[in-house]
Amino acid sequence: METNFKILVLFYSFSGHTAELSKYIAEGAGEIEGAQVEIKQVPELIPNEFFESKPELKKIRESFANIPVAEISDLTSADGVAFGTPVHFGSFASQLKQFIDQLSPIFIKGTMVGKPAAFFCSAGSMHGGEEAALISTMIPLLNLGMIPIGVPYPVQGEGSDFDAGSPYGAVFVSGHKGDKVLSEGDIKIAKILGKRLSAMSKVIKYGCISFPECQFLSSKYE
Ligand SMILES: Cc1cc2nc3c(=O)[nH]c(=O)nc-3n(C[C@H](O)[C@H](O)[C@H](O)COP(=O)(O)O)c2cc1C
């Protein structure tokens, strides 16, 4: 029996940290047999001129410019999606919101209903709004019928100071100057979240064959 399924790791990143975290989400997702994992970024909305006067930032952005830009079809064809964002003023980035806001036809068709979703973010400070950003990202995806996958205790809290991850998703604190690197705990949590997303996506896609009641999760309710 074929058991291939598709996981999309979709992110916006202004200065590279969320892009970096996405690699580990994808790595974890790839640990489940049959997973076909793709990393894509949503389109930038800030005009090019903004970056022209910021050579350092421009260079950083070139380091992840090779990651393809997503189209709506990448999202609709995926069996599970991880959404990543930097924390921008205590919430998730408008670039990701703009991408999601194109989904009203998808919402009406119910295409994303029953598909698992996971969330990850990067913030400058430990209390800069990570939880608010993760939960606010979750809200539109709940509207689309997706099933959120979190990071349950005791896995969250990995890291030397019991500081990695959160119940709501994977989190990386890049620091005031943005010069921190991912800790072992950050990487571990990101991989576990990706693997949980992948496992649940496979269960929902193929487990329903032998467990018909499960089809209730991903069918239109009439
Ligand atoms: C417009 C803007 C708003 C930000 N707002 C916050 C914030 O509310 N809280 C916080 O901790 N960091 C904030 N930051 C810092 C970023 O969240 C942080 O640098 C993050 O690691 C960037 O991820 P990225 O490299 O993927 O863009 C902000 C950065 C920008 C550019």
The ligand as an ORCA input file, in Angstrom:
! r2SCAN-3c Opt
* xyz 0 1
  C       8.896     44.884     12.509
  C       9.500     44.058     13.626
  C       8.800     43.900     14.812
  C       9.330     43.118     15.831
  N       8.595     42.947     16.980
  C       9.074     42.128     17.947
  C       8.299     41.875     19.117
  O       7.175     42.348     19.277
  N       8.812     41.047     20.061
  C      10.059     40.476     19.923
  O      10.504     39.746     20.811
  N      10.813     40.693     18.818
  C      10.346     41.489     17.824
  N      11.092     41.697     16.686
  C      12.358     40.950     16.533
  C      12.167     39.683     15.722
  O      11.019     38.958     16.132
  C      13.375     38.772     15.850
  O      14.513     39.455     15.405
  C      13.210     37.471     15.115
  O      14.203     36.569     15.518
  C      13.284     37.688     13.629
  O      13.032     36.498     12.931
  P      13.434     36.454     11.386
  O      14.939     36.556     11.345
  O      12.947     35.150     10.882
  O      12.784     37.604     10.714
  C      10.594     42.490     15.664
  C      11.301     42.679     14.463
  C      10.754     43.446     13.454
  C      11.518     43.595     12.160
*
